[in-house]
């Protein structure tokens, strides 16, 4: 099942908004985002493999993901949940981590889960990108990850 998707970017404010409809109940889409075992099966751009995922899904709880690129390079991401409203909304910080474990530039991600009949409309709003180029790379990365999520949900 191919999910419908749209992306809007704001060059001046370095923001992105991606909306996608999944043919799956909201509780299932929520679980795919908040259960590390499920998230590891879809997170990341095409060709990447998520090798580690730790999540404490509560306000103030942290998350950390390690992915391996097709070339074998490890990418680490981490953040802190600022808001968790099951099954409606997640707000968290998002930063890449260097090899020494230091976080880079921090961004804010808000993910909303809206019921649309038996489907779910997912909206990702990400802000505080350092550059438009980084923002555009995230548009690609999110859309590729959401392609993986759509495939996973279609197998249910």
C-alpha positions as CSV (number, residue, x, y, z in Angstrom):
1,X,0.0,0.0,0.0
2,X,1.5,3.3,-1.0
3,X,0.8,6.1,1.5
4,X,-0.1,9.5,0.2
5,X,2.5,12.1,1.2
6,X,3.2,15.8,1.0
7,X,6.1,18.0,2.1
8,X,6.2,21.7,2.7
9,X,9.4,23.6,3.4
10,X,9.9,27.2,4.6
11,X,13.3,28.4,3.4
12,X,13.3,31.6,5.5
13,X,12.6,29.8,8.8
14,X,14.4,26.5,8.0
15,X,11.3,24.5,8.8
16,X,9.7,21.4,7.2
17,X,6.2,19.9,7.4
18,X,5.5,16.4,6.0
19,X,2.1,14.9,6.0
20,X,1.3,11.3,5.1
21,X,-1.8,9.1,5.3
22,X,-1.2,5.5,6.4
23,X,-3.8,2.8,5.9
24,X,-3.5,1.7,9.5
25,X,-5.2,2.5,12.8
26,X,-3.7,5.3,14.9
27,X,-2.8,2.9,17.7
28,X,-0.7,0.9,15.3
29,X,1.1,3.9,13.9
30,X,1.7,5.2,17.4
31,X,3.2,1.9,18.5
32,X,5.5,1.9,15.4
33,X,6.9,5.2,16.6
34,X,7.1,4.5,20.3
35,X,8.2,0.8,20.6
36,X,11.9,0.4,19.9
37,X,11.4,-3.1,18.4
38,X,9.0,-1.7,15.8
39,X,10.9,1.5,15.2
40,X,14.1,-0.3,14.4
41,X,12.3,-2.0,11.5
42,X,11.5,1.2,9.6
43,X,13.7,4.1,10.9
44,X,16.2,5.6,8.5
45,X,16.7,6.4,4.8
46,X,16.9,3.8,2.1
47,X,19.9,1.5,2.5
48,X,20.4,2.3,6.2
49,X,19.9,-0.3,9.0
50,X,19.0,0.7,12.5
51,X,21.3,-1.3,14.8
52,X,20.3,0.1,18.2
53,X,17.3,1.9,19.6
54,X,16.7,3.0,23.2
55,X,13.6,5.0,24.1
56,X,12.1,6.2,27.4
57,X,8.8,7.5,26.0
58,X,7.7,10.0,28.6
59,X,8.2,13.8,29.1
60,X,11.9,14.2,30.0
61,X,12.8,10.7,28.8
62,X,15.5,10.2,26.3
63,X,15.9,8.4,23.0
64,X,19.0,7.3,21.1
65,X,19.3,5.5,17.7
66,X,22.3,4.1,15.9
67,X,22.1,3.4,12.2
68,X,24.6,2.0,9.8
69,X,24.9,3.4,6.3
70,X,25.3,1.2,3.2
71,X,29.0,2.2,3.3
72,X,29.3,0.9,6.9
73,X,29.4,4.3,8.6
74,X,27.6,4.6,11.9
75,X,25.2,7.6,12.4
76,X,23.9,8.3,15.9
77,X,20.9,10.4,16.8
78,X,19.5,11.3,20.1
79,X,17.1,13.6,21.9
80,X,14.7,14.1,24.8
81,X,10.9,13.8,24.7
82,X,9.3,17.1,25.7
83,X,5.7,16.1,25.3
84,X,4.0,12.7,25.0
85,X,0.2,12.6,24.5
86,X,-0.7,9.0,23.6
87,X,-1.8,8.4,20.9
88,X,-2.0,12.0,19.6
89,X,1.4,13.7,19.7
90,X,5.1,13.4,20.3
91,X,7.4,16.4,20.7
92,X,11.1,15.7,21.0
93,X,14.5,17.2,20.5
94,X,16.7,15.7,17.7
95,X,20.5,16.0,17.3
96,X,23.2,14.0,15.6
97,X,25.9,12.6,17.9
98,X,29.6,12.5,17.0
99,X,31.9,9.6,17.7
100,X,32.8,11.0,21.1
101,X,29.2,11.1,22.1
102,X,28.7,14.8,21.9
103,X,25.4,16.1,20.5
104,X,25.4,18.5,17.6
105,X,22.9,21.2,16.7
106,X,19.6,20.5,18.3
107,X,16.3,20.6,16.4
108,X,12.7,20.2,17.5
109,X,10.4,17.6,16.0
110,X,6.6,17.4,16.5
111,X,4.7,14.4,15.3
112,X,0.9,14.3,15.3
113,X,-1.3,11.2,14.7
114,X,-4.8,12.0,13.6
115,X,-7.5,9.4,13.0
116,X,-9.0,9.6,9.5
117,X,-11.6,6.8,9.5
118,X,-9.6,3.6,9.6
119,X,-6.5,5.4,8.4
120,X,-4.0,7.7,10.2
121,X,-2.7,11.1,9.1
122,X,0.8,11.6,10.4
123,X,2.2,15.1,10.4
124,X,5.9,15.7,11.1
125,X,6.9,19.4,11.8
126,X,10.7,19.9,12.3
127,X,12.3,23.2,13.1
128,X,15.6,24.9,13.9
129,X,17.7,23.5,11.1
130,X,21.1,25.1,10.8
131,X,20.8,25.4,7.0
132,X,18.4,24.9,4.2
133,X,20.6,22.1,2.8
134,X,20.3,20.2,6.1
135,X,16.6,20.7,6.1
136,X,16.3,19.4,2.5
137,X,18.3,16.3,3.5
138,X,15.8,15.7,6.3
139,X,12.9,16.0,3.9
140,X,14.5,13.1,1.9
141,X,15.4,11.1,5.0
142,X,12.0,11.4,6.6
143,X,10.2,10.5,3.3
144,X,12.4,7.5,2.8
145,X,11.8,6.4,6.4
146,X,8.1,6.9,6.0
147,X,8.2,4.7,2.9
148,X,9.7,1.9,5.1
149,X,6.9,2.6,7.7
150,X,4.2,2.3,5.1
151,X,5.7,-1.0,3.9
152,X,5.8,-2.3,7.5
153,X,2.2,-1.3,8.3
154,X,1.0,-2.9,5.0
155,X,2.3,-6.2,6.3
156,X,0.1,-6.2,9.4
